[in-house]
């Protein structure tokens, strides 16, 4: 229909896409920390809980564990070590 978009099989209004009313949106808040790795300077996004997010400030060094794809180098999961 006019004014609707289909994304991955979900039909939604164009104004709803990318908002909290998007059917693909998660019900809880996400806290994302952007991290630059010392080795190689690669930048990745790490999901953190609220407590970790509040503790980390720009310029801090944190220890991160992550899994990397064997052939593509894609980071599949990453977390900040407590």
C-alpha positions in Angstrom: 0.0 0.0 0.0 0.9 3.6 -0.2 3.2 4.8 2.6 4.2 1.3 3.7 7.5 -0.5 3.6 8.3 -4.2 3.6 11.5 -5.1 5.5 12.5 -8.8 5.9 8.8 -9.8 5.6 7.6 -7.2 8.1 5.1 -4.6 6.8 5.3 -1.3 8.5 4.6 2.4 7.9 7.5 4.3 6.5 7.4 6.7 9.5 7.6 3.7 11.9 10.8 2.3 10.4 13.8 2.7 12.8 11.7 3.8 15.7 10.7 2.0 18.9 7.4 1.1 17.2 9.3 -0.8 14.5 8.2 -4.5 14.8 11.9 -5.6 14.6 12.8 -3.4 17.7 13.8 -5.1 20.9 11.6 -4.4 24.0 14.5 -3.5 26.3 17.2 -0.7 26.0 20.6 -1.5 24.6 23.8 0.1 25.8 26.4 0.2 23.0 30.1 1.0 23.6 32.2 1.8 20.6 35.7 0.4 21.1 38.9 0.9 19.1 41.2 -2.1 19.4 44.9 -1.4 20.2 46.1 -4.1 17.8 45.2 -3.0 14.3 43.1 0.0 15.2 39.9 -1.8 14.3 36.7 -0.3 15.6 33.9 -2.6 16.9 30.6 -2.1 18.8 30.2 -3.9 22.2 26.9 -4.5 23.9 27.1 -3.7 27.6 24.8 -3.5 30.5 23.9 -0.2 32.1 26.4 -0.5 34.9 29.4 -1.1 32.5 28.2 1.7 30.2 28.1 4.2 33.0 31.6 3.2 34.2 33.3 3.6 30.8 34.4 7.1 29.7 36.0 8.2 26.4 39.7 7.4 26.4 39.4 4.6 29.0 41.2 1.3 28.2 39.0 -1.8 28.7 39.6 -5.5 28.2 37.3 -6.9 25.5 36.7 -10.6 24.5 35.3 -11.2 21.1 34.7 -13.9 18.5 35.8 -13.3 15.0 34.6 -15.1 11.8 37.2 -17.5 10.4 37.1 -16.3 6.8 35.4 -12.9 6.8 36.8 -11.4 10.0 33.4 -10.3 11.1 33.0 -9.8 14.9 30.1 -12.1 16.0 30.0 -11.4 19.8 31.9 -9.1 22.0 31.8 -8.2 25.7 33.7 -6.0 28.1 35.4 -8.1 30.8 34.5 -6.9 34.3 
